[in-house]
Amino acid sequence: MKKLFLLFIVISSVSLAQNFELTGSIGKFNQASSFYITAAGFIYVTDTDLDEVFKIDTLGNLIKSYGGYGWSDNSFDDPKDIYADPLTIYVTDMNNHKIKRFDKYLNFISSLYKRESENQEEQFGYPLSCASSNQGDLYILDSENKRVVKLDIFGNFIQNFGGFDAGKYQLRNPKSLAVSSNGNIFIIDEDKIVVFDQYGNGLGKISSEINLKSIRILFDQLTTNSDEEILFANLKNPELKFVKLELSGIDDLPEIVSSIIFSDKLYVLTPETILIFSKL
């Protein structure tokens, strides 16, 4: 299996840039916190103000909403992050300390709660982010213990990593994670991106001079962003190079929550809508 071994590189002033122009917007939210797009072109969005999840298409048509505030299987308390593969949707229900699993139609399947497990190694609390690998393993960003918990497709514990025993790869203030097609895990931690392989071994760190908050990987196209800037890297390229995405056609860019490149378009999630940009 191909591995990506990194030096301790720095993202500073990015010399190259790709230009994108605003072509439209879709969706209406109160306080969107994350989104993901499936290969079929469906977009799933979490809203932490409404405590709901929305499924829309790329034209902005609302297909289904789910949730509301609460503690039961059909409600959320601060759905912080969402990840979608072609068949399964995962939502990090942060204040309920759960990962909730849905089918692609947003029908509830199951809930993962490990905070009071007898096995301390698998415990997680206040999960901030999650993503699954091509093998079906689920990676959960455990903000309470500042580590990643890895479970199999059935929710059985495999390992944790990035905790206090990880040495120079110990996570300090993790915010968001994403998984590449070859199983590498990219985690925003303070002012850097920390990269692990699928076995929890540290591969490298990427320092940044901007305050990154979200990271997404779709078809090995990595986007990461601060409130104001978006950086892109094609993980199929043997050399990891980050490119700044320049956005035009909009005078006052709202706060950027997250960003994804899909079908040669850049989708930018803001608290209230999704902006769509086309490459120039």
C-alpha positions, 0 to 999 in steps of 0.5 A: 500500500502506498504511504505518504511520508511527510517532512515537517513542511510549512504552509506559509505564503502559497505562491501558486493559486487556482482561481474560482468564480461564484456561480450560485448558492444553494441551501438555507441554514441557521448555523451550519457546522459541517457538510459532505458530498457523496459521489451521487451528488447529494449534500448532507449538512449539519446545523448546530442552531437547529440541531438538525441534519439536512439532505439536499441535491446540488440544485438546492432542493431539500430532500429530507431533514432530520433531528431537533434538540434532544437526547433520543435517537431522533434528536441531537445536541450540537451535531458538530460534524458529518461524514457520508459514504455512498451508503452510510451517513455518520454524525458526531452528536457532540454534547450527547457524546455519540456517533449516530449512523444513518442510511443514505436516505437519513433513516436512523440505523444505530448510535455509538456511545462509549463514554462509560465503557468499561474499556477505557481505551475505547472511551470517547467524549465530546466527539468533534469529527469522524470519517470512515476509511475504504475498509469501513473502519471509523475514526472518531476525533475524541476531544475529551481525551485528545486522541483518535479512536478507531472502530471497525464497521461493527463498532468494535474497538481496534485502537486509539492513537494520538493520545498522551503516549504518542510522543511528538505526535501527541494531539494538543487541540484537535479540531477536524479529521479526514481520511484519504483513499489509502487510509492516511488520517489528516488531523487539524491540531492547533496550527498544524495538520498531523498525519497518521497512517491507518495503524496510528503511526505518525507520518509527519506534520504540516505547519500553517500560518493560517488558523485552519478549522476544517479539513475535507478529502473527497476523491483524494482532493484535500481542502482545508480552510480558515474563516477566510482562506481555502487551501487545496492539495491533490493527494494523488500527486507524489509531492504534497503541494498546497495551493491557495484558492482565490475566490472572485465574484463576491464582494463580501465573503461570509465566514467559511465553515468548510469547503469541498471540491466536487465535479470541478466545482468548489462548494463553500459552506457558510453559516447560512448557505452553500456558495458554488464556485467554478474554476476559471 
